Amino acid sequence: MALIEYRKKKGDQIWHFCQNCPDYPKEDYDSWCGGTRPPGGKICEECILLEEEDEKDCNPNYCY
Ligand SMILES: [Zn+2]
């Protein structure tokens, strides 16, 4: 199963997993890899919407 990288801006509580999310952190972030949602914090609603519409729109960063 592919693991997805979740990113959370330091000091923030919201995890992002779509690289196309306008708020996807590109620097100064915490990273977490997993096949499920990360423990604690919240998941970005924009990322969830992108994933529901089309995984290509979400474009998650896979961990290997
Ligand atoms: Zn997001």
N, CA, C, O and the ligand as a Tripos MOL2 file, in Angstrom:
@<TRIPOS>MOLECULE
protein
  257   255    65     0     0
PROTEIN
NO_CHARGES

@<TRIPOS>ATOM
      1 N           0.8500   -1.1970    0.0000 N.3       1 MET1
      2 CA          0.0000    0.0000    0.0000 C.3       1 MET1
      3 C           0.8820    1.2420    0.0000 C.2       1 MET1
      4 O           1.8870    1.3120    0.7070 O.2       1 MET1
      5 N           0.4910    2.2000   -0.7930 N.am      2 ALA2
      6 CA          1.2640    3.4350   -0.8850 C.3       2 ALA2
      7 C           1.0610    4.2800    0.3720 C.2       2 ALA2
      8 O          -0.0530    4.4500    0.8690 O.2       2 ALA2
      9 N           2.1610    4.7870    0.8510 N.am      3 LEU3
     10 CA          2.0890    5.6970    1.9930 C.3       3 LEU3
     11 C           2.1030    7.1320    1.4770 C.2       3 LEU3
     12 O           2.8360    7.4740    0.5500 O.2       3 LEU3
     13 N           1.2960    7.9340    2.0860 N.am      4 ILE4
     14 CA          1.1880    9.3330    1.6820 C.3       4 ILE4
     15 C           1.8790   10.2160    2.7080 C.2       4 ILE4
     16 O           1.7650   10.0090    3.9160 O.2       4 ILE4
     17 N           2.5940   11.1980    2.1980 N.am      5 GLU5
     18 CA          3.2270   12.1520    3.0980 C.3       5 GLU5
     19 C           2.2310   13.2450    3.4790 C.2       5 GLU5
     20 O           1.6290   13.9000    2.6280 O.2       5 GLU5
     21 N           2.0870   13.4110    4.7710 N.am      6 TYR6
     22 CA          1.2710   14.5110    5.2900 C.3       6 TYR6
     23 C           2.2070   15.6000    5.7790 C.2       6 TYR6
     24 O           3.2550   15.3260    6.3640 O.2       6 TYR6
     25 N           1.8170   16.8230    5.5330 N.am      7 ARG7
     26 CA          2.6420   17.9470    5.9870 C.3       7 ARG7
     27 C           1.8240   18.9150    6.8100 C.2       7 ARG7
     28 O           0.6640   19.2010    6.5140 O.2       7 ARG7
     29 N           2.4590   19.4040    7.8400 N.am      8 LYS8
     30 CA          1.8150   20.3660    8.7260 C.3       8 LYS8
     31 C           2.8090   21.4900    8.9710 C.2       8 LYS8
     32 O           3.9450   21.2540    9.3810 O.2       8 LYS8
     33 N           2.3700   22.7000    8.7160 N.am      9 LYS9
     34 CA          3.2340   23.8410    8.9890 C.3       9 LYS9
     35 C           3.5490   23.8910   10.4800 C.2       9 LYS9
     36 O           2.6660   23.6760   11.3110 O.2       9 LYS9
     37 N           4.7990   24.1730   10.8190 N.am     10 LYS10
     38 CA          5.1680   24.2230   12.2250 C.3      10 LYS10
     39 C           4.3170   25.2540   12.9650 C.2      10 LYS10
     40 O           4.1350   26.3810   12.5040 O.2      10 LYS10
     41 N           3.8080   24.8450   14.1130 N.am     11 GLY11
     42 CA          2.9680   25.7350   14.9040 C.3      11 GLY11
     43 C           1.5090   25.6870   14.5040 C.2      11 GLY11
     44 O           0.6580   26.2640   15.1810 O.2      11 GLY11
     45 N           1.2100   24.9970   13.4010 N.am     12 ASP12
     46 CA         -0.1720   24.8690   12.9420 C.3      12 ASP12
     47 C          -0.7140   23.5030   13.3390 C.2      12 ASP12
     48 O           0.0580   22.6260   13.7270 O.2      12 ASP12
     49 N          -2.0080   23.3070   13.2520 N.am     13 GLN13
     50 CA         -2.6180   22.0470   13.6580 C.3      13 GLN13
     51 C          -3.2230   21.2880   12.4960 C.2      13 GLN13
     52 O          -3.8050   20.2210   12.6890 O.2      13 GLN13
     53 N          -3.0940   21.8180   11.2980 N.am     14 ILE14
     54 CA         -3.7940   21.2360   10.1530 C.3      14 ILE14
     55 C          -2.8260   20.5070    9.2300 C.2      14 ILE14
     56 O          -1.8440   21.0780    8.7570 O.2      14 ILE14
     57 N          -3.1270   19.2330    8.9840 N.am     15 TRP15
     58 CA         -2.3040   18.4100    8.0960 C.3      15 TRP15
     59 C          -2.8030   18.5390    6.6520 C.2      15 TRP15
     60 O          -4.0080   18.5210    6.3970 O.2      15 TRP15
     61 N          -1.8700   18.6680    5.7230 N.am     16 HIS16
     62 CA         -2.1810   18.7010    4.2970 C.3      16 HIS16
     63 C          -1.5570   17.4850    3.6340 C.2      16 HIS16
     64 O          -0.4920   17.0230    4.0430 O.2      16 HIS16
     65 N          -2.2240   16.9710    2.6120 N.am     17 PHE17
     66 CA         -1.6390   15.8380    1.8840 C.3      17 PHE17
     67 C          -1.7490   15.9910    0.3760 C.2      17 PHE17
     68 O          -1.2670   15.1290   -0.3590 O.2      17 PHE17
     69 N          -2.3740   17.0720   -0.1100 N.am     18 CYS18
     70 CA         -2.4320   17.3270   -1.5510 C.3      18 CYS18
     71 C          -1.3970   18.3810   -1.9110 C.2      18 CYS18
     72 O          -1.3990   19.4870   -1.3700 O.2      18 CYS18
     73 N          -0.5100   18.0170   -2.8380 N.am     19 GLN19
     74 CA          0.5010   19.0020   -3.2320 C.3      19 GLN19
     75 C          -0.1190   20.1950   -3.9350 C.2      19 GLN19
     76 O           0.4760   21.2710   -3.9900 O.2      19 GLN19
     77 N          -1.3120   20.0020   -4.4700 N.am     20 ASN20
     78 CA         -1.9740   21.1010   -5.1660 C.3      20 ASN20
     79 C          -2.8120   21.9760   -4.2450 C.2      20 ASN20
     80 O          -3.4100   22.9600   -4.6810 O.2      20 ASN20
     81 N          -2.8510   21.6120   -2.9780 N.am     21 CYS21
     82 CA         -3.5660   22.4720   -2.0270 C.3      21 CYS21
     83 C          -2.8580   23.8150   -1.9470 C.2      21 CYS21
     84 O          -1.6330   23.8590   -1.8410 O.2      21 CYS21
     85 N          -3.6080   24.9140   -1.9960 N.am     22 PRO22
     86 CA         -2.9630   26.2350   -1.9380 C.3      22 PRO22
     87 C          -2.1760   26.4480   -0.6560 C.2      22 PRO22
     88 O          -1.2740   27.2840   -0.6180 O.2      22 PRO22
     89 N          -2.5010   25.7090    0.3910 N.am     23 ASP23
     90 CA         -1.8150   25.8920    1.6650 C.3      23 ASP23
     91 C          -0.7880   24.7990    1.9540 C.2      23 ASP23
     92 O          -0.2390   24.7520    3.0540 O.2      23 ASP23
     93 N          -0.5190   23.9200    0.9870 N.am     24 TYR24
     94 CA          0.4440   22.8390    1.2040 C.3      24 TYR24
     95 C           1.8060   23.4230    1.5690 C.2      24 TYR24
     96 O           2.3840   24.1750    0.7840 O.2      24 TYR24
     97 N           2.3300   23.0850    2.7590 N.am     25 PRO25
     98 CA          3.5800   23.7140    3.1980 C.3      25 PRO25
     99 C           4.7740   23.2520    2.3630 C.2      25 PRO25
    100 O           4.9310   22.0580    2.1110 O.2      25 PRO25
    101 N           5.5960   24.1750    1.9420 N.am     26 LYS26
    102 CA          6.7790   23.8390    1.1560 C.3      26 LYS26
    103 C           8.0620   24.0370    1.9450 C.2      26 LYS26
    104 O           9.1260   23.5860    1.5210 O.2      26 LYS26
    105 N           7.9750   24.7010    3.0750 N.am     27 GLU27
    106 CA          9.1430   24.8460    3.9340 C.3      27 GLU27
    107 C           8.6680   25.0210    5.3700 C.2      27 GLU27
    108 O           7.5390   25.4370    5.6290 O.2      27 GLU27
    109 N           9.5750   24.6880    6.3040 N.am     28 ASP28
    110 CA          9.2530   24.8790    7.7120 C.3      28 ASP28
    111 C           8.0090   24.0850    8.1150 C.2      28 ASP28
    112 O           7.0620   24.6370    8.6750 O.2      28 ASP28
    113 N           8.0250   22.7720    7.8200 N.am     29 TYR29
    114 CA          6.8600   21.9570    8.1250 C.3      29 TYR29
    115 C           7.2690   20.6690    8.8320 C.2      29 TYR29
    116 O           8.4260   20.2530    8.7650 O.2      29 TYR29
    117 N           6.3140   20.0460    9.5080 N.am     30 ASP30
    118 CA          6.4720   18.7070   10.0380 C.3      30 ASP30
    119 C           5.9580   17.7240    9.0030 C.2      30 ASP30
    120 O           4.9760   17.9890    8.3090 O.2      30 ASP30
    121 N           6.6360   16.5820    8.9060 N.am     31 SER31
    122 CA          6.2600   15.5760    7.9150 C.3      31 SER31
    123 C           5.8740   14.2840    8.6140 C.2      31 SER31
    124 O           6.4650   13.9180    9.6300 O.2      31 SER31
    125 N           4.8690   13.5860    8.0610 N.am     32 TRP32
    126 CA          4.4210   12.3190    8.6100 C.3      32 TRP32
    127 C           3.9630   11.4420    7.4640 C.2      32 TRP32
    128 O           3.1850   11.8610    6.6060 O.2      32 TRP32
    129 N           4.4590   10.2160    7.4660 N.am     33 CYS33
    130 CA          4.1060    9.2980    6.3870 C.3      33 CYS33
    131 C           3.2350    8.1750    6.9080 C.2      33 CYS33
    132 O           3.5250    7.5940    7.9540 O.2      33 CYS33
    133 N           2.1760    7.8660    6.1920 N.am     34 GLY34
    134 CA          1.3320    6.7660    6.6300 C.3      34 GLY34
    135 C           0.2420    6.4490    5.6290 C.2      34 GLY34
    136 O          -0.0290    7.2170    4.7060 O.2      34 GLY34
    137 N          -0.3820    5.2870    5.8380 N.am     35 GLY35
    138 CA         -1.4950    4.8740    4.9940 C.3      35 GLY35
    139 C          -2.8250    5.2910    5.5700 C.2      35 GLY35
    140 O          -3.8710    5.0730    4.9590 O.2      35 GLY35
    141 N          -2.7890    5.8930    6.7490 N.am     36 THR36
    142 CA         -4.0030    6.4080    7.3650 C.3      36 THR36
    143 C          -3.7960    7.8770    7.6920 C.2      36 THR36
    144 O          -2.7110    8.4220    7.4850 O.2      36 THR36
    145 N          -4.8190    8.5000    8.1920 N.am     37 ARG37
    146 CA         -4.6820    9.8990    8.5830 C.3      37 ARG37
    147 C          -3.7420    9.9960    9.7830 C.2      37 ARG37
    148 O          -3.7260    9.1020   10.6280 O.2      37 ARG37
    149 N          -2.9750   11.0510    9.8630 N.am     38 PRO38
    150 CA         -2.0580   11.2050   10.9950 C.3      38 PRO38
    151 C          -2.8080   11.3890   12.3130 C.2      38 PRO38
    152 O          -3.9020   11.9540   12.3360 O.2      38 PRO38
    153 N          -2.2230   10.9140   13.4040 N.am     39 PRO39
    154 CA         -2.8610   11.0600   14.7100 C.3      39 PRO39
    155 C          -2.7860   12.5130   15.1900 C.2      39 PRO39
    156 O          -1.7800   13.1910   14.9820 O.2      39 PRO39
    157 N          -3.8280   12.9680   15.8150 N.am     40 GLY40
    158 CA         -3.8410   14.3310   16.3450 C.3      40 GLY40
    159 C          -3.9920   15.3610   15.2440 C.2      40 GLY40
    160 O          -3.8140   15.0520   14.0650 O.2      40 GLY40
    161 N          -4.3130   16.5600   15.6200 N.am     41 GLY41
    162 CA         -4.4730   17.6250   14.6490 C.3      41 GLY41
    163 C          -5.7020   17.4200   13.7950 C.2      41 GLY41
    164 O          -6.5450   16.5670   14.0740 O.2      41 GLY41
    165 N          -5.7830   18.2130   12.7590 N.am     42 LYS42
    166 CA         -6.9270   18.1500   11.8540 C.3      42 LYS42
    167 C          -6.4330   17.9620   10.4330 C.2      42 LYS42
    168 O          -5.2710   18.2250   10.1230 O.2      42 LYS42
    169 N          -7.3370   17.5000    9.5710 N.am     43 ILE43
    170 CA         -7.0050   17.3600    8.1570 C.3      43 ILE43
    171 C          -7.6060   18.5470    7.4100 C.2      43 ILE43
    172 O          -8.7530   18.9270    7.6450 O.2      43 ILE43
    173 N          -6.8290   19.1160    6.5240 N.am     44 CYS44
    174 CA         -7.2770   20.2610    5.7340 C.3      44 CYS44
    175 C          -8.5210   19.8990    4.9110 C.2      44 CYS44
    176 O          -8.5340   18.8950    4.1980 O.2      44 CYS44
    177 N          -9.5370   20.7080    5.0180 N.am     45 GLU45
    178 CA        -10.7700   20.4200    4.2670 C.3      45 GLU45
    179 C         -10.5660   20.5820    2.7700 C.2      45 GLU45
    180 O         -11.1780   19.8710    1.9730 O.2      45 GLU45
    181 N          -9.7180   21.5060    2.3950 N.am     46 GLU46
    182 CA         -9.4330   21.7090    0.9760 C.3      46 GLU46
    183 C          -8.7880   20.4550    0.3740 C.2      46 GLU46
    184 O          -9.1170   20.0560   -0.7430 O.2      46 GLU46
    185 N          -7.8740   19.8450    1.1200 N.am     47 CYS47
    186 CA         -7.2210   18.6170    0.6470 C.3      47 CYS47
    187 C          -8.2480   17.5040    0.4810 C.2      47 CYS47
    188 O          -8.2130   16.7650   -0.5030 O.2      47 CYS47
    189 N          -9.1590   17.3820    1.4370 N.am     48 ILE48
    190 CA        -10.1760   16.3320    1.3580 C.3      48 ILE48
    191 C         -11.0490   16.5470    0.1270 C.2      48 ILE48
    192 O         -11.3840   15.5930   -0.5750 O.2      48 ILE48
    193 N         -11.4150   17.7920   -0.1330 N.am     49 LEU49
    194 CA        -12.2280   18.0930   -1.3140 C.3      49 LEU49
    195 C         -11.4900   17.7330   -2.6030 C.2      49 LEU49
    196 O         -12.0660   17.1390   -3.5140 O.2      49 LEU49
    197 N         -10.2170   18.0970   -2.6650 N.am     50 LEU50
    198 CA         -9.4260   17.7870   -3.8630 C.3      50 LEU50
    199 C          -9.3510   16.2870   -4.0760 C.2      50 LEU50
    200 O          -9.4660   15.8090   -5.2040 O.2      50 LEU50
    201 N          -9.1570   15.5340   -2.9820 N.am     51 GLU51
    202 CA         -9.0420   14.0810   -3.1050 C.3      51 GLU51
    203 C         -10.3690   13.4780   -3.5540 C.2      51 GLU51
    204 O         -10.3930   12.5460   -4.3570 O.2      51 GLU51
    205 N         -11.4680   14.0100   -3.0360 N.am     52 GLU52
    206 CA        -12.7680   13.4570   -3.4000 C.3      52 GLU52
    207 C         -13.0960   13.7310   -4.8600 C.2      52 GLU52
    208 O         -13.7200   12.9070   -5.5290 O.2      52 GLU52
    209 N         -12.6730   14.8890   -5.3480 N.am     53 GLU53
    210 CA        -12.9670   15.2210   -6.7420 C.3      53 GLU53
    211 C         -12.1860   14.3230   -7.6880 C.2      53 GLU53
    212 O         -12.7570   13.7140   -8.5930 O.2      53 GLU53
    213 N         -10.8740   14.2440   -7.4720 N.am     54 ASP54
    214 CA        -10.0300   13.4630   -8.3680 C.3      54 ASP54
    215 C          -8.6420   13.3660   -7.7360 C.2      54 ASP54
    216 O          -8.0490   14.3720   -7.3460 O.2      54 ASP54
    217 N          -8.1380   12.1390   -7.6440 N.am     55 GLU55
    218 CA         -6.8340   11.9750   -7.0060 C.3      55 GLU55
    219 C          -5.7370   12.7100   -7.7660 C.2      55 GLU55
    220 O          -4.7410   13.1320   -7.1770 O.2      55 GLU55
    221 N          -5.9230   12.8650   -9.0920 N.am     56 LYS56
    222 CA         -4.9240   13.6030   -9.8680 C.3      56 LYS56
    223 C          -4.8770   15.0700   -9.4530 C.2      56 LYS56
    224 O          -3.8170   15.6950   -9.4520 O.2      56 LYS56
    225 N          -6.0440   15.6080   -9.1000 N.am     57 ASP57
    226 CA         -6.0670   16.9920   -8.6410 C.3      57 ASP57
    227 C          -5.3590   17.1280   -7.3030 C.2      57 ASP57
    228 O          -4.7520   18.1550   -7.0000 O.2      57 ASP57
    229 N          -5.4530   16.0660   -6.5100 N.am     58 CYS58
    230 CA         -4.8230   16.0840   -5.1930 C.3      58 CYS58
    231 C          -3.3060   15.9470   -5.3190 C.2      58 CYS58
    232 O          -2.5470   16.6630   -4.6650 O.2      58 CYS58
    233 N          -2.8800   15.0140   -6.1710 N.am     59 ASN59
    234 CA         -1.4480   14.8010   -6.4180 C.3      59 ASN59
    235 C          -0.6580   14.6190   -5.1210 C.2      59 ASN59
    236 O           0.2540   15.3980   -4.8450 O.2      59 ASN59
    237 N          -0.9930   13.6100   -4.3260 N.am     60 PRO60
    238 CA         -0.2710   13.4190   -3.0690 C.3      60 PRO60
    239 C           1.1820   13.0130   -3.2980 C.2      60 PRO60
    240 O           1.5250   12.4360   -4.3300 O.2      60 PRO60
    241 N           2.0120   13.3180   -2.3350 N.am     61 ASN61
    242 CA          3.4170   12.9470   -2.3780 C.3      61 ASN61
    243 C           3.5660   11.5920   -1.6930 C.2      61 ASN61
    244 O           3.3310   11.4670   -0.4910 O.2      61 ASN61
    245 N           3.9620   10.5640   -2.4760 N.am     62 TYR62
    246 CA          4.0540    9.2240   -1.9050 C.3      62 TYR62
    247 C           5.4150    9.0120   -1.2400 C.2      62 TYR62
    248 O           6.4420    9.4910   -1.7200 O.2      62 TYR62
    249 N           5.3950    8.2860   -0.1320 N.am     63 CYS63
    250 CA          6.6240    7.9380    0.5780 C.3      63 CYS63
    251 C           7.0050    6.5080    0.2170 C.2      63 CYS63
    252 O           6.1380    5.6410    0.1110 O.2      63 CYS63
    253 N           8.2760    6.2620    0.0310 N.am     64 TYR64
    254 CA          8.7330    4.9160   -0.2990 C.3      64 TYR64
    255 C           9.7550    4.4290    0.7130 C.2      64 TYR64
    256 O          10.2540    3.3090    0.5960 O.2      64 TYR64
    257 ZN         -4.6230   21.3830    2.3510 Zn       65 ZN65
@<TRIPOS>BOND
     1     1     2 1
     2     2     3 1
     3     3     4 2
     4     3     5 am
     5     5     6 1
     6     6     7 1
     7     7     8 2
     8     7     9 am
     9     9    10 1
    10    10    11 1
    11    11    12 2
    12    11    13 am
    13    13    14 1
    14    14    15 1
    15    15    16 2
    16    15    17 am
    17    17    18 1
    18    18    19 1
    19    19    20 2
    20    19    21 am
    21    21    22 1
    22    22    23 1
    23    23    24 2
    24    23    25 am
    25    25    26 1
    26    26    27 1
    27    27    28 2
    28    27    29 am
    29    29    30 1
    30    30    31 1
    31    31    32 2
    32    31    33 am
    33    33    34 1
    34    34    35 1
    35    35    36 2
    36    35    37 am
    37    37    38 1
    38    38    39 1
    39    39    40 2
    40    39    41 am
    41    41    42 1
    42    42    43 1
    43    43    44 2
    44    43    45 am
    45    45    46 1
    46    46    47 1
    47    47    48 2
    48    47    49 am
    49    49    50 1
    50    50    51 1
    51    51    52 2
    52    51    53 am
    53    53    54 1
    54    54    55 1
    55    55    56 2
    56    55    57 am
    57    57    58 1
    58    58    59 1
    59    59    60 2
    60    59    61 am
    61    61    62 1
    62    62    63 1
    63    63    64 2
    64    63    65 am
    65    65    66 1
    66    66    67 1
    67    67    68 2
    68    67    69 am
    69    69    70 1
    70    70    71 1
    71    71    72 2
    72    71    73 am
    73    73    74 1
    74    74    75 1
    75    75    76 2
    76    75    77 am
    77    77    78 1
    78    78    79 1
    79    79    80 2
    80    79    81 am
    81    81    82 1
    82    82    83 1
    83    83    84 2
    84    83    85 am
    85    85    86 1
    86    86    87 1
    87    87    88 2
    88    87    89 am
    89    89    90 1
    90    90    91 1
    91    91    92 2
    92    91    93 am
    93    93    94 1
    94    94    95 1
    95    95    96 2
    96    95    97 am
    97    97    98 1
    98    98    99 1
    99    99   100 2
   100    99   101 am
   101   101   102 1
   102   102   103 1
   103   103   104 2
   104   103   105 am
   105   105   106 1
   106   106   107 1
   107   107   108 2
   108   107   109 am
   109   109   110 1
   110   110   111 1
   111   111   112 2
   112   111   113 am
   113   113   114 1
   114   114   115 1
   115   115   116 2
   116   115   117 am
   117   117   118 1
   118   118   119 1
   119   119   120 2
   120   119   121 am
   121   121   122 1
   122   122   123 1
   123   123   124 2
   124   123   125 am
   125   125   126 1
   126   126   127 1
   127   127   128 2
   128   127   129 am
   129   129   130 1
   130   130   131 1
   131   131   132 2
   132   131   133 am
   133   133   134 1
   134   134   135 1
   135   135   136 2
   136   135   137 am
   137   137   138 1
   138   138   139 1
   139   139   140 2
   140   139   141 am
   141   141   142 1
   142   142   143 1
   143   143   144 2
   144   143   145 am
   145   145   146 1
   146   146   147 1
   147   147   148 2
   148   147   149 am
   149   149   150 1
   150   150   151 1
   151   151   152 2
   152   151   153 am
   153   153   154 1
   154   154   155 1
   155   155   156 2
   156   155   157 am
   157   157   158 1
   158   158   159 1
   159   159   160 2
   160   159   161 am
   161   161   162 1
   162   162   163 1
   163   163   164 2
   164   163   165 am
   165   165   166 1
   166   166   167 1
   167   167   168 2
   168   167   169 am
   169   169   170 1
   170   170   171 1
   171   171   172 2
   172   171   173 am
   173   173   174 1
   174   174   175 1
   175   175   176 2
   176   175   177 am
   177   177   178 1
   178   178   179 1
   179   179   180 2
   180   179   181 am
   181   181   182 1
   182   182   183 1
   183   183   184 2
   184   183   185 am
   185   185   186 1
   186   186   187 1
   187   187   188 2
   188   187   189 am
   189   189   190 1
   190   190   191 1
   191   191   192 2
   192   191   193 am
   193   193   194 1
   194   194   195 1
   195   195   196 2
   196   195   197 am
   197   197   198 1
   198   198   199 1
   199   199   200 2
   200   199   201 am
   201   201   202 1
   202   202   203 1
   203   203   204 2
   204   203   205 am
   205   205   206 1
   206   206   207 1
   207   207   208 2
   208   207   209 am
   209   209   210 1
   210   210   211 1
   211   211   212 2
   212   211   213 am
   213   213   214 1
   214   214   215 1
   215   215   216 2
   216   215   217 am
   217   217   218 1
   218   218   219 1
   219   219   220 2
   220   219   221 am
   221   221   222 1
   222   222   223 1
   223   223   224 2
   224   223   225 am
   225   225   226 1
   226   226   227 1
   227   227   228 2
   228   227   229 am
   229   229   230 1
   230   230   231 1
   231   231   232 2
   232   231   233 am
   233   233   234 1
   234   234   235 1
   235   235   236 2
   236   235   237 am
   237   237   238 1
   238   238   239 1
   239   239   240 2
   240   239   241 am
   241   241   242 1
   242   242   243 1
   243   243   244 2
   244   243   245 am
   245   245   246 1
   246   246   247 1
   247   247   248 2
   248   247   249 am
   249   249   250 1
   250   250   251 1
   251   251   252 2
   252   251   253 am
   253   253   254 1
   254   254   255 1
   255   255   256 2
@<TRIPOS>SUBSTRUCTURE
     1 MET1         2 RESIDUE 1 A MET
     2 ALA2         6 RESIDUE 1 A ALA
     3 LEU3        10 RESIDUE 1 A LEU
     4 ILE4        14 RESIDUE 1 A ILE
     5 GLU5        18 RESIDUE 1 A GLU
     6 TYR6        22 RESIDUE 1 A TYR
     7 ARG7        26 RESIDUE 1 A ARG
     8 LYS8        30 RESIDUE 1 A LYS
     9 LYS9        34 RESIDUE 1 A LYS
    10 LYS10       38 RESIDUE 1 A LYS
    11 GLY11       42 RESIDUE 1 A GLY
    12 ASP12       46 RESIDUE 1 A ASP
    13 GLN13       50 RESIDUE 1 A GLN
    14 ILE14       54 RESIDUE 1 A ILE
    15 TRP15       58 RESIDUE 1 A TRP
    16 HIS16       62 RESIDUE 1 A HIS
    17 PHE17       66 RESIDUE 1 A PHE
    18 CYS18       70 RESIDUE 1 A CYS
    19 GLN19       74 RESIDUE 1 A GLN
    20 ASN20       78 RESIDUE 1 A ASN
    21 CYS21       82 RESIDUE 1 A CYS
    22 PRO22       86 RESIDUE 1 A PRO
    23 ASP23       90 RESIDUE 1 A ASP
    24 TYR24       94 RESIDUE 1 A TYR
    25 PRO25       98 RESIDUE 1 A PRO
    26 LYS26      102 RESIDUE 1 A LYS
    27 GLU27      106 RESIDUE 1 A GLU
    28 ASP28      110 RESIDUE 1 A ASP
    29 TYR29      114 RESIDUE 1 A TYR
    30 ASP30      118 RESIDUE 1 A ASP
    31 SER31      122 RESIDUE 1 A SER
    32 TRP32      126 RESIDUE 1 A TRP
    33 CYS33      130 RESIDUE 1 A CYS
    34 GLY34      134 RESIDUE 1 A GLY
    35 GLY35      138 RESIDUE 1 A GLY
    36 THR36      142 RESIDUE 1 A THR
    37 ARG37      146 RESIDUE 1 A ARG
    38 PRO38      150 RESIDUE 1 A PRO
    39 PRO39      154 RESIDUE 1 A PRO
    40 GLY40      158 RESIDUE 1 A GLY
    41 GLY41      162 RESIDUE 1 A GLY
    42 LYS42      166 RESIDUE 1 A LYS
    43 ILE43      170 RESIDUE 1 A ILE
    44 CYS44      174 RESIDUE 1 A CYS
    45 GLU45      178 RESIDUE 1 A GLU
    46 GLU46      182 RESIDUE 1 A GLU
    47 CYS47      186 RESIDUE 1 A CYS
    48 ILE48      190 RESIDUE 1 A ILE
    49 LEU49      194 RESIDUE 1 A LEU
    50 LEU50      198 RESIDUE 1 A LEU
    51 GLU51      202 RESIDUE 1 A GLU
    52 GLU52      206 RESIDUE 1 A GLU
    53 GLU53      210 RESIDUE 1 A GLU
    54 ASP54      214 RESIDUE 1 A ASP
    55 GLU55      218 RESIDUE 1 A GLU
    56 LYS56      222 RESIDUE 1 A LYS
    57 ASP57      226 RESIDUE 1 A ASP
    58 CYS58      230 RESIDUE 1 A CYS
    59 ASN59      234 RESIDUE 1 A ASN
    60 PRO60      238 RESIDUE 1 A PRO
    61 ASN61      242 RESIDUE 1 A ASN
    62 TYR62      246 RESIDUE 1 A TYR
    63 CYS63      250 RESIDUE 1 A CYS
    64 TYR64      254 RESIDUE 1 A TYR
    65 ZN65       257 GROUP 0 **** ****
